[in-house]
Amino acid sequence: MVHIGASRRSFVRDMMIKEFWIKHQIRVYFRRIEKYGETPEYLKKVAELLTQIGNIEQAKRYYQQAIDAYYREGGRLGDGQAFIFDVCESLLALDPLNAAAYSTLGQEYCGLNEFETASRLYQRFAGQLVKAGRIDEAIAQYRNVLIFFPDHLEIRERLLVLLIRARKRDESVQELRKIAELSEKMGRVGKAIVCYKKALQLMPSHAEIRAALKRLASRVRTSERSLRLVVNQ
């Protein structure tokens, strides 16, 4: 028991020494910032040190300041991305729903023409926002994906679910029409008909949707008649 107590005291002492040293390092960087201004690298280092002593809220603020300082000093999309990527990922490790970090990463990937990577990033963020119940923000992220890939049927279907959940009737109808049009182009006429029918349930007086549904239904009947003729021959 004595040995255990001594070990614990030793551990506590070591932790206190470590924290004292880290706080000393923070003060050193504060003095550098006072002398040289808000240098991104110094702000990032302060955030890292604050994280080590568990001061998470303040660390998040300094990571954000590092991002702002990076672009204020002339950082450009696609340049020096290792630094800005590291800052954003570190910030997301502390704050998984930080919109600024996601937005910065997305812009950087676009600056590198890595649109697939940016798309996956926005989808990841959207999924986390949905889990947090922040539906409107998740909708915005899926719309970001559709800027790059407007014909991405799966993303449009995910977006539709959220629009309906958020009771956005007009936007839901608009999305159902787009899904129907894409489905028809892909030869999935049955799916297109289902989408138009759902759109009419939300907006029964919409003449264009009713006309499109009538046209597709006629197309299906014509195909069925042609098939019966072939079979009967």
Sequence and secondary structure as in RCSB ss.txt:
>XXXX:A:sequence
MVHIGASRRSFVRDMMIKEFWIKHQIRVYFRRIEKYGETPEYLKKVAELLTQIGNIEQAKRYYQQAIDAYYREGG
RLGDGQAFIFDVCESLLALDPLNAAAYSTLGQEYCGLNEFETASRLYQRFAGQLVKAGRIDEAIAQYRNVLIFFP
DHLEIRERLLVLLIRARKRDESVQELRKIAELSEKMGRVGKAIVCYKKALQLMPSHAEIRAALKRLASRVRTSER
SLRLVVNQ
>XXXX:A:secstr
 HHHHHHHHHHHHHHHHHHHHHHHHHHHHHHHHHHH   HHHHHHHHHHHHHTT HHHHHHHHHHHHHHHHHTT 
 TTSSHHHHHHHHHHHHHH TT HHHHHHHHHHHHHTT HHHHHHHHHHHHHHHHHTT HHHHHHHHHHHHHH T
T HHHHHHHHHHHHHTT HHHHHHHHHHHHHHHHHTT HHHHHHHHHHHHHH TT HHHHHHHHHHHHHHHHHHH
HHHHHHH 
